[in-house]
């Protein structure tokens, strides 16, 4: 199973990459929504973990575009919320089709179990 991690924060990308590999997944990372969308179109992933606040193309836009083109793809949205807090963005991510939402900082074990649950291998 392949997971695409999209986050502009390098430390978060590395953390998620290592956690998902440790959980037994193949991982591809991107530093913004545009790059993530491009990677997904070249080699679709089974699940996407995307940050919401990013330069180039933010996460809400990325979720909207990917869910339009690939309605069955599983998406987990994560956000620290920038200056106004994650409460402002995470509900919008759910409305656009995210399957799960996590506010940063989150428990990596909970995130991994959400990934297993969404991919049907709990």
C-alpha positions as CSV (number, residue, x, y, z in Angstrom):
1,X,0.0,0.0,0.0
2,X,1.2,3.4,-1.0
3,X,0.8,6.6,1.0
4,X,1.4,10.1,-0.3
5,X,2.4,12.7,2.4
6,X,1.9,16.3,1.4
7,X,3.3,18.9,3.9
8,X,5.4,22.0,3.5
9,X,7.1,21.4,6.9
10,X,10.1,19.2,6.4
11,X,10.2,17.9,9.9
12,X,6.5,16.8,9.6
13,X,7.2,15.1,6.3
14,X,10.1,13.2,7.7
15,X,8.1,12.2,10.8
16,X,5.2,11.0,8.7
17,X,7.4,9.3,6.2
18,X,9.2,7.3,9.0
19,X,6.0,6.5,10.9
20,X,4.3,5.2,7.8
21,X,7.3,3.2,6.6
22,X,7.6,1.7,10.2
23,X,3.9,0.8,9.9
24,X,4.7,-1.1,6.7
25,X,3.7,1.3,3.9
26,X,5.5,2.6,0.9
27,X,5.7,6.4,1.2
28,X,6.1,9.2,-1.3
29,X,6.3,12.8,-0.1
30,X,5.6,16.2,-1.6
31,X,6.2,19.7,-0.2
32,X,3.1,21.4,-1.5
33,X,-0.3,20.6,-2.9
34,X,0.7,21.1,-6.5
35,X,3.6,18.8,-6.3
36,X,1.5,16.3,-4.4
37,X,-1.3,16.4,-7.0
38,X,1.3,15.8,-9.8
39,X,2.9,12.9,-8.0
40,X,-0.5,11.4,-7.4
41,X,-1.5,11.7,-11.0
42,X,1.8,10.0,-12.1
43,X,1.6,7.2,-9.5
44,X,-1.7,7.1,-7.6
45,X,-1.4,6.3,-3.9
46,X,-3.9,4.3,-1.8
47,X,-4.2,7.1,0.8
48,X,-3.1,10.8,1.0
49,X,-2.1,12.6,4.2
50,X,-2.1,16.3,3.5
51,X,-1.4,19.4,5.5
52,X,-3.9,22.2,4.9
53,X,-1.9,25.4,5.1
54,X,0.9,25.4,2.4
55,X,2.4,27.6,-0.2
56,X,1.8,27.0,-4.0
57,X,-1.5,25.1,-3.5
58,X,-3.0,24.6,-0.1
59,X,-4.6,21.4,1.2
60,X,-8.2,22.3,0.8
61,X,-7.7,23.0,-2.9
62,X,-5.7,19.8,-3.2
63,X,-8.4,17.7,-1.5
64,X,-11.1,19.3,-3.7
65,X,-9.2,18.6,-6.9
66,X,-8.2,15.0,-6.0
67,X,-11.7,14.1,-4.8
68,X,-13.2,15.4,-8.0
69,X,-10.9,13.3,-10.2
70,X,-10.5,10.3,-7.8
71,X,-13.7,10.1,-5.6
72,X,-12.6,6.9,-3.9
73,X,-9.2,8.0,-2.8
74,X,-8.8,8.1,1.0
75,X,-7.6,11.4,2.5
76,X,-6.5,12.4,5.9
77,X,-6.2,16.1,6.5
78,X,-3.8,17.5,9.2
79,X,-3.5,21.1,10.3
80,X,-1.9,23.3,12.9
81,X,-4.2,26.0,11.6
82,X,-1.7,28.8,11.0
83,X,-2.6,31.9,12.9
84,X,-6.3,31.1,13.5
85,X,-6.1,27.5,14.7
86,X,-7.0,24.2,13.1
87,X,-10.7,24.5,14.0
88,X,-11.2,26.9,11.2
89,X,-9.8,24.6,8.5
90,X,-10.4,21.0,9.5
91,X,-14.2,21.1,9.2
92,X,-13.9,22.5,5.7
93,X,-11.6,19.6,4.8
94,X,-14.3,17.1,5.9
95,X,-16.8,19.0,3.8
96,X,-14.5,18.7,0.7
97,X,-14.2,14.9,1.2
98,X,-11.4,14.3,3.7
99,X,-12.1,10.9,5.5
100,X,-10.3,11.9,8.7
101,X,-9.0,15.0,10.3
102,X,-6.2,15.5,12.8
103,X,-5.1,18.8,14.5
104,X,-1.4,19.2,15.0
105,X,0.2,18.1,17.3
106,X,-1.4,14.7,16.9
107,X,-0.7,11.2,18.3
108,X,1.2,9.3,15.6
109,X,-0.2,6.0,16.8
110,X,-3.8,7.3,16.3
111,X,-2.9,8.5,12.8
112,X,-1.4,5.1,11.9
113,X,-4.5,3.3,13.2
114,X,-6.8,5.7,11.2
115,X,-4.7,4.8,8.1
116,X,-5.1,1.1,8.7
117,X,-8.9,1.6,9.3
118,X,-9.4,3.6,6.1
119,X,-7.4,1.1,4.1
120,X,-9.4,-1.8,5.5
121,X,-6.5,-3.6,7.2
122,X,-7.1,-2.8,10.9
